[in-house]
Amino acid sequence: MKAQNTISQMRRGILEFCIISLLADNEIYTAELIDRLKAADLLVTDGTLYPLLNRLQKADILQYRFVESESGPPRKYYSLTEEGHAVLKDLDGAWQEIHGSVEMIRRGNDSE
């Protein structure tokens, strides 16, 4: 499909915003984060997710803590930092603006 490359780029571009949004209210275990992204049809591989989480942590947008697990090794739970909440607020505004612009363009195309 000719659009597949563009679709993949769009998903990759929005992935960081989606991860930060998922962490807005609660800390989340890595596997749950993957499950929620997949449930939203944002197919994620470990090779995509872990470098992104690492980059966000180094940028002080998110933090993690280990929680002991009864069924194996400790689990890593991610949450937003104060800076992460500020970034989310900025990204929410940008998303609304971008979404509105795209819809305006699409409505213009529909009227032709």
Backbone as ProteinMPNN parsed JSONL, in Angstrom:
{"seq_chain_A": "MKAQNTISQMRRGILEFCIISLLADNEIYTAELIDRLKAADLLVTDGTLYPLLNRLQKADILQYRFVESESGPPRKYYSLTEEGHAVLKDLDGAWQEIHGSVEMIRRGNDSE", "coords_chain_A": {"N_chain_A": [[0.838, -1.172, 0.0], [0.603, 2.189, -0.843], [0.293, 4.266, 0.973], [1.235, 3.297, 3.347], [3.859, 3.832, 4.379], [3.675, 6.542, 5.079], [1.634, 6.381, 6.982], [2.933, 4.851, 8.955], [4.951, 6.669, 9.694], [3.369, 8.722, 10.739], [2.255, 7.445, 12.98], [4.591, 6.887, 14.468], [5.386, 9.488, 14.957], [3.443, 10.448, 16.701], [3.61, 8.857, 18.879], [5.215, 9.464, 21.187], [3.734, 11.543, 22.399], [1.41, 10.098, 22.992], [2.363, 8.193, 24.853], [3.197, 9.871, 26.961], [0.708, 10.967, 27.557], [-0.682, 8.69, 28.467], [0.575, 8.333, 30.865], [-0.295, 10.406, 32.386], [-2.011, 10.448, 34.671], [-1.499, 8.215, 36.252], [1.007, 5.926, 37.465], [2.565, 3.514, 35.378], [3.15, 0.151, 34.6], [5.587, -1.299, 32.472], [4.756, -3.405, 30.681], [1.981, -3.08, 30.732], [1.778, -0.571, 29.617], [2.63, -1.117, 26.996], [0.55, -2.886, 26.261], [-1.677, -1.15, 26.354], [-1.036, 0.705, 24.376], [-1.001, -0.971, 22.138], [-3.677, -1.777, 22.167], [-4.826, 0.541, 21.34], [-4.255, 0.506, 18.729], [-1.706, 1.369, 18.119], [0.81, 0.027, 17.175], [3.539, -1.29, 18.783], [6.932, -2.02, 19.165], [9.43, -3.593, 21.226], [11.892, -2.587, 20.528], [11.271, -0.082, 19.649], [9.894, 1.148, 21.76], [11.462, 1.032, 24.23], [13.907, 2.577, 23.787], [12.683, 5.079, 23.429], [11.371, 5.496, 25.905], [13.658, 5.604, 27.509], [14.913, 7.892, 26.48], [12.988, 9.849, 27.136], [13.12, 9.684, 29.895], [15.756, 10.516, 30.385], [15.452, 13.128, 29.584], [14.107, 14.178, 31.669], [11.354, 13.992, 31.674], [9.885, 11.799, 32.29], [9.889, 9.427, 34.982], [11.024, 6.537, 36.792], [10.324, 3.72, 38.898], [11.248, 0.827, 40.728], [9.275, -1.975, 41.534], [8.765, -4.585, 43.711], [7.987, -7.88, 42.638], [5.763, -10.596, 43.023], [5.838, -12.662, 41.303], [8.236, -12.847, 39.906], [11.057, -11.008, 38.629], [11.743, -7.612, 39.861], [9.399, -5.052, 38.908], [9.309, -2.405, 36.538], [7.966, 0.686, 36.955], [6.584, 3.469, 35.357], [6.235, 7.024, 35.552], [5.065, 10.426, 35.222], [7.205, 13.255, 35.558], [7.369, 16.448, 37.255], [8.162, 18.217, 35.275], [7.402, 16.652, 33.109], [4.601, 16.763, 33.28], [4.235, 19.446, 32.639], [5.199, 19.437, 30.024], [3.294, 17.743, 28.87], [1.018, 19.371, 29.036], [1.748, 21.402, 27.214], [1.968, 19.83, 24.889], [-0.654, 18.902, 24.641], [-1.979, 21.288, 23.967], [-0.688, 21.842, 21.527], [-1.493, 19.591, 20.076], [-4.278, 20.009, 19.873], [-4.285, 22.298, 18.299], [-2.968, 21.398, 15.941], [-4.683, 19.291, 15.183], [-7.044, 20.746, 14.746], [-6.213, 22.344, 12.579], [-5.692, 20.418, 10.593], [-8.252, 19.325, 10.305], [-9.605, 21.59, 9.357], [-8.377, 21.911, 6.873], [-9.114, 19.469, 5.702], [-11.933, 19.685, 5.67], [-12.15, 21.783, 3.899], [-11.264, 20.52, 1.588], [-13.313, 18.688, 1.273], [-15.411, 20.275, 0.469], [-14.962, 20.924, -2.107]], "CA_chain_A": [[0.0, 0.0, 0.0], [1.43, 3.385, -0.975], [0.152, 5.126, 2.148], [1.739, 2.625, 4.548], [5.022, 4.531, 4.924], [3.18, 7.762, 5.725], [0.902, 5.955, 8.18], [3.95, 4.478, 9.949], [5.588, 7.897, 10.172], [2.395, 9.426, 11.573], [2.177, 6.728, 14.258], [5.835, 7.13, 15.205], [5.406, 10.882, 15.367], [2.486, 10.712, 17.776], [3.833, 7.878, 19.945], [5.716, 10.122, 22.392], [2.584, 12.226, 22.996], [0.509, 9.077, 23.543], [2.988, 7.64, 26.06], [3.102, 10.895, 28.004], [-0.717, 11.06, 27.913], [-1.044, 7.522, 29.269], [1.178, 8.479, 32.19], [-0.762, 11.667, 32.97], [-2.68, 10.317, 35.966], [-1.064, 7.048, 37.019], [2.21, 5.243, 37.025], [2.182, 2.339, 34.591], [4.141, -0.894, 34.367], [5.96, -1.318, 31.06], [3.91, -4.315, 29.899], [0.657, -2.459, 30.615], [1.954, 0.518, 28.655], [2.634, -1.757, 25.677], [-0.806, -3.39, 26.003], [-2.595, -0.034, 26.092], [-0.692, 1.254, 23.061], [-1.471, -1.932, 21.136], [-5.143, -1.72, 22.16], [-5.177, 1.753, 20.595], [-3.728, 0.28, 17.376], [-0.384, 1.958, 17.949], [1.665, -1.138, 17.3], [4.821, -0.894, 19.349], [7.884, -3.09, 19.439], [10.372, -3.254, 22.289], [12.952, -1.797, 19.92], [10.774, 1.288, 19.51], [9.44, 1.696, 23.034], [12.472, 1.214, 25.27], [14.737, 3.769, 23.547], [11.864, 6.271, 23.639], [11.234, 5.658, 27.354], [14.968, 6.011, 28.012], [15.116, 9.285, 26.08], [12.085, 10.675, 27.942], [13.641, 9.685, 31.262], [16.95, 11.374, 30.382], [14.987, 14.508, 29.409], [13.388, 14.512, 32.9], [9.916, 14.034, 31.397], [9.321, 10.718, 33.08], [10.755, 8.763, 35.955], [10.557, 5.178, 37.051], [10.708, 3.086, 40.154], [11.083, -0.616, 40.704], [8.359, -2.526, 42.528], [8.951, -6.028, 43.832], [6.918, -8.701, 42.076], [5.675, -11.934, 43.61], [5.96, -13.678, 40.256], [9.451, -12.706, 39.115], [11.928, -9.878, 38.97], [11.039, -6.347, 40.106], [8.786, -4.417, 37.736], [9.613, -0.985, 36.385], [6.777, 1.51, 36.78], [6.898, 4.81, 34.875], [5.303, 8.111, 35.855], [5.54, 11.726, 34.761], [7.806, 14.2, 36.493], [6.738, 17.767, 37.177], [8.47, 18.689, 33.915], [6.579, 15.861, 32.205], [3.241, 17.318, 33.292], [4.286, 20.706, 31.884], [5.331, 19.058, 28.614], [1.987, 17.236, 28.445], [0.138, 20.526, 28.833], [2.161, 22.01, 25.941], [1.629, 18.914, 23.792], [-2.116, 18.928, 24.487], [-2.301, 22.494, 23.202], [-0.204, 21.67, 20.155], [-2.343, 18.597, 19.423], [-5.546, 20.657, 19.534], [-4.012, 23.202, 17.185], [-2.684, 20.594, 14.744], [-5.914, 18.592, 14.818], [-7.94, 21.748, 14.165], [-5.692, 22.738, 11.266], [-5.913, 19.312, 9.655], [-9.695, 19.255, 10.042], [-9.954, 22.73, 8.518], [-7.924, 21.577, 5.517], [-9.938, 18.366, 5.193], [-13.271, 20.214, 5.366], [-11.99, 22.563, 2.672], [-11.182, 19.566, 0.483], [-14.626, 18.06, 1.11], [-16.366, 21.192, -0.15], [-14.62, 21.141, -3.526]], "C_chain_A": [[0.892, 1.248, 0.0], [1.385, 4.272, 0.261], [0.822, 4.545, 3.391], [2.933, 3.34, 5.18], [4.59, 5.798, 5.665], [2.435, 7.429, 7.01], [1.882, 5.586, 9.291], [4.623, 5.706, 10.534], [4.648, 8.686, 11.083], [2.305, 8.766, 12.949], [3.424, 6.963, 15.097], [5.871, 8.553, 15.751], [4.52, 11.181, 16.559], [2.726, 9.822, 19.001], [4.291, 8.527, 21.249], [4.573, 10.823, 23.133], [1.642, 11.216, 23.651], [1.07, 8.463, 24.824], [2.865, 8.626, 27.214], [1.655, 11.034, 28.47], [-1.153, 9.893, 28.786], [-0.524, 7.636, 30.701], [0.66, 9.701, 32.951], [-1.286, 11.512, 34.394], [-2.143, 9.211, 36.857], [0.295, 6.566, 36.549], [1.785, 3.94, 36.357], [3.39, 1.426, 34.42], [4.38, -1.001, 32.864], [5.047, -2.201, 30.218], [2.508, -3.745, 29.717], [0.694, -1.312, 29.609], [1.913, -0.034, 27.233], [1.232, -2.232, 25.322], [-1.766, -2.259, 25.644], [-2.304, 0.624, 24.749], [-1.176, 0.327, 21.949], [-2.99, -1.919, 21.034], [-5.637, -0.505, 21.385], [-4.671, 1.686, 19.154], [-2.457, 1.067, 17.088], [0.626, 0.842, 18.193], [3.06, -0.701, 17.708], [5.678, -2.133, 19.546], [8.803, -2.633, 20.566], [11.469, -2.344, 21.762], [12.558, -0.353, 19.679], [10.52, 1.909, 20.876], [10.573, 1.991, 24.008], [13.428, 2.377, 25.005], [13.966, 5.072, 23.774], [11.671, 6.537, 25.135], [12.545, 6.149, 27.969], [15.239, 7.481, 27.698], [14.246, 10.228, 26.91], [12.553, 10.761, 29.396], [14.864, 10.593, 31.354], [16.583, 12.846, 30.231], [14.186, 15.0, 30.617], [11.891, 14.712, 32.667], [9.207, 12.923, 32.154], [10.378, 10.152, 34.002], [10.232, 7.353, 36.145], [10.993, 4.752, 38.442], [10.462, 1.596, 40.002], [10.168, -1.038, 41.843], [8.554, -4.032, 42.534], [7.725, -6.769, 43.304], [6.941, -10.071, 42.731], [5.965, -13.017, 42.579], [7.219, -13.526, 39.405], [10.272, -11.514, 39.555], [11.114, -8.612, 39.24], [10.519, -5.747, 38.804], [9.101, -2.925, 37.736], [8.313, -0.246, 36.082], [7.204, 2.926, 36.411], [5.819, 5.786, 35.316], [5.906, 9.409, 35.33], [6.193, 12.492, 35.904], [6.995, 15.493, 36.434], [6.938, 18.347, 35.775], [7.611, 17.949, 32.893], [5.147, 16.362, 32.136], [3.181, 18.635, 32.523], [4.39, 20.427, 30.388], [3.997, 18.558, 28.086], [1.021, 18.384, 28.179], [0.459, 21.213, 27.504], [1.758, 21.137, 24.753], [0.125, 18.849, 23.561], [-2.545, 20.131, 23.656], [-1.884, 22.375, 21.75], [-1.076, 20.68, 19.396], [-3.67, 19.223, 19.0], [-5.375, 21.568, 18.321], [-3.786, 22.43, 15.882], [-3.945, 19.899, 14.257], [-6.9, 19.554, 14.159], [-7.504, 22.171, 12.773], [-5.941, 21.661, 10.221], [-7.391, 19.211, 9.307], [-10.154, 20.404, 9.157], [-9.553, 22.455, 7.062], [-8.805, 20.491, 4.918], [-11.343, 18.842, 4.851], [-13.229, 21.044, 4.094], [-11.927, 21.672, 1.454], [-12.522, 18.898, 0.225], [-15.603, 18.963, 0.375], [-16.078, 21.437, -1.626], [-15.329, 20.164, -4.426]], "O_chain_A": [[1.841, 1.328, 0.78], [2.36, 4.963, 0.556], [0.961, 5.246, 4.393], [3.006, 3.441, 6.405], [5.088, 6.086, 6.754], [2.589, 8.121, 8.015], [1.683, 5.969, 10.444], [4.843, 5.776, 11.744], [5.084, 9.252, 12.085], [2.281, 9.456, 13.968], [3.329, 7.21, 16.299], [6.33, 8.789, 16.868], [4.819, 12.08, 17.345], [2.104, 10.023, 20.044], [3.794, 8.167, 22.316], [4.46, 10.709, 24.353], [1.135, 11.46, 24.745], [0.326, 8.238, 25.778], [2.473, 8.251, 28.318], [1.407, 11.202, 29.664], [-1.909, 10.078, 29.74], [-1.121, 7.095, 31.632], [1.136, 9.993, 34.048], [-1.026, 12.367, 35.24], [-2.307, 9.257, 38.076], [0.684, 6.766, 35.398], [0.775, 3.341, 36.724], [4.499, 1.878, 34.134], [3.454, -0.81, 32.074], [4.609, -1.785, 29.146], [1.908, -3.911, 28.655], [-0.251, -1.113, 28.846], [1.236, 0.521, 26.367], [0.768, -2.007, 24.204], [-2.577, -2.4, 24.728], [-3.227, 1.054, 24.057], [-1.7, 0.789, 20.935], [-3.538, -2.036, 19.938], [-6.74, -0.519, 20.838], [-4.662, 2.693, 18.447], [-2.171, 1.392, 15.936], [1.213, 0.731, 19.269], [3.679, 0.145, 17.063], [5.208, -3.161, 20.033], [8.937, -1.437, 20.827], [11.923, -1.437, 22.461], [13.422, 0.509, 19.522], [10.886, 3.059, 21.121], [10.64, 3.09, 24.558], [13.736, 3.115, 25.942], [14.53, 6.054, 24.257], [11.793, 7.677, 25.582], [12.538, 7.01, 28.849], [15.733, 8.224, 28.546], [14.71, 11.284, 27.339], [12.395, 11.796, 30.043], [14.991, 11.361, 32.308], [17.317, 13.718, 30.695], [13.649, 16.108, 30.597], [11.241, 15.492, 33.363], [8.071, 13.085, 32.601], [11.578, 10.364, 33.829], [9.129, 7.021, 35.71], [11.886, 5.332, 39.059], [9.589, 1.164, 39.25], [10.266, -0.534, 42.962], [8.513, -4.677, 41.486], [6.586, -6.343, 43.497], [8.007, -10.64, 42.966], [6.297, -14.149, 42.932], [7.261, -14.032, 38.283], [10.195, -11.07, 40.701], [9.936, -8.543, 38.89], [11.12, -5.912, 37.742], [9.151, -2.277, 38.782], [7.648, -0.517, 35.083], [8.069, 3.513, 37.06], [4.647, 5.429, 35.439], [7.098, 9.481, 35.033], [5.784, 12.386, 37.06], [6.05, 15.609, 35.654], [6.013, 18.891, 35.173], [7.144, 18.546, 31.924], [4.544, 16.386, 31.063], [2.197, 18.913, 31.837], [3.747, 21.098, 29.58], [3.603, 18.908, 26.974], [0.285, 18.358, 27.193], [-0.45, 21.567, 26.753], [1.27, 21.637, 23.739], [-0.326, 18.752, 22.42], [-3.372, 20.01, 22.752], [-2.628, 22.758, 20.848], [-1.374, 20.885, 18.219], [-4.135, 18.99, 17.885], [-6.224, 21.598, 17.43], [-4.351, 22.776, 14.844], [-4.247, 19.912, 13.064], [-7.516, 19.226, 13.146], [-8.339, 22.338, 11.884], [-6.351, 21.957, 9.098], [-7.744, 19.03, 8.142], [-11.009, 20.211, 8.293], [-10.315, 22.742, 6.138], [-9.2, 20.581, 3.755], [-11.891, 18.434, 3.828], [-14.168, 21.013, 3.298], [-12.467, 22.013, 0.402], [-12.839, 18.572, -0.919], [-16.526, 18.474, -0.276], [-16.865, 22.086, -2.316], [-15.154, 20.207, -5.644]]}, "name": "protein", "num_of_chains": 1, "seq": "MKAQNTISQMRRGILEFCIISLLADNEIYTAELIDRLKAADLLVTDGTLYPLLNRLQKADILQYRFVESESGPPRKYYSLTEEGHAVLKDLDGAWQEIHGSVEMIRRGNDSE"}
